[in-house]
C-alpha cells in the first residue's frame, strides 16, 4: 500500500470523529489533489499526443524519402543496365584489337 493511499484511508477512517467543517476541509483537499492530478494527466496526455503527431510526421517524411531513394536507385539501375551492353561491346572490341596486334 503506498503512502497516499494509506493517508487517504486514515483520513477516511477519522472522518467520523471530525466535525463537519473538518470533514469538508479534508474532502476539499482530496478534491483539489484529484483535480491537480487530473490536470497533470491531461497535460501529459497532450504532450504525448503532440509527440505522437510529430513522430507520425517524421515517419511520413522518412517514408517519402525512402520512396525517392528507391526510385533513384531504380533509375540508376536502369542506367547501369543500359551501359552494360556498350561497355561489353567495347571490351570485346579491345580484346579483338589486342588479338589482332599479336598477329602483326
C-alpha positions in Angstrom: 0.0 0.0 0.0 1.5 3.4 -1.0 1.7 6.3 1.4 -1.0 8.4 -0.4 -3.4 5.5 -0.3 -2.7 4.9 3.4 -3.2 8.6 4.2 -6.4 8.5 2.3 -7.7 5.5 4.3 -6.6 7.1 7.6 -8.4 10.3 6.7 -11.5 8.4 5.7 -11.4 6.3 9.0 -11.1 9.5 11.0 -13.9 11.4 9.2 -16.4 10.1 11.8 -14.5 11.8 14.6 -14.1 15.1 12.7 -16.5 17.9 12.8 -18.4 18.6 9.7 -16.1 21.6 8.9 -13.0 19.4 9.4 -14.5 16.7 7.1 -15.2 19.3 4.4 -11.6 20.6 4.6 -10.3 17.1 4.2 -12.6 16.3 1.4 -11.8 19.6 -0.3 -8.1 18.9 -0.1 -8.6 15.5 -1.6 -10.7 17.0 -4.3 -8.0 19.6 -5.1 -5.4 16.9 -5.2 -7.5 14.9 -7.6 -8.1 17.9 -9.8 -4.3 18.7 -9.8 -3.6 15.1 -10.7 -6.2 15.2 -13.5 -4.7 18.4 -14.9 -1.2 16.8 -14.8 -2.5 13.7 -16.6 -4.3 15.9 -19.2 -1.1 17.9 -19.8 0.9 14.6 -20.1 -1.6 13.2 -22.5 -1.5 16.4 -24.6 2.3 16.2 -24.6 2.3 12.6 -25.6 -0.3 13.2 -28.4 1.8 16.1 -29.7 4.9 13.9 -29.7 3.0 11.1 -31.4 1.9 13.5 -34.2 5.4 14.8 -34.6 6.7 11.2 -34.9 4.0 10.4 -37.4 5.0 13.4 -39.5 8.7 12.4 -39.3 7.7 8.8 -40.3 5.8 10.2 -43.2 8.7 12.3 -44.3 11.1 9.3 -43.9 8.7 7.1 -46.0 8.7 9.8 -48.7 12.5 10.0 -48.6 12.8 6.2 -48.8 10.4 6.1 -51.8 12.5 8.8 -53.5 15.7 6.9 -52.8 14.2 3.6 -54.2 13.1 5.5 -57.3 16.5 7.0 -57.7 18.2 3.6 -57.2 15.9 2.0 -59.8 16.7 4.8 -62.3 20.4 4.3 -61.7 20.0 0.6 -62.1 18.3 1.1 -65.4 21.2 3.5 -66.4 23.7 0.8 -65.5 21.9 -1.8 -67.4 21.7 0.5 -70.5 25.5 1.0 -70.3 26.4 -2.7 -69.7 25.9 -3.7 -73.4 28.0 -0.9 -74.9 30.7 -1.5 -72.3 30.7 -5.2 -73.1 30.9 -4.3 -76.9 33.9 -2.0 -76.2 35.6 -4.7 -74.1 35.1 -7.2 -76.9 36.4 -4.7 -79.5 39.5 -4.0 -77.3 40.1 -7.7 -76.9 39.8 -8.2 -80.6 42.2 -5.4 -81.3 44.7 -6.8 -78.8 44.4 -10.2 -80.5 44.9 -8.7 -84.0 48.1 -6.9 -82.8 49.6 -10.2 -81.8 49.5 -11.4 -85.4 51.1 -8.2 -86.8 
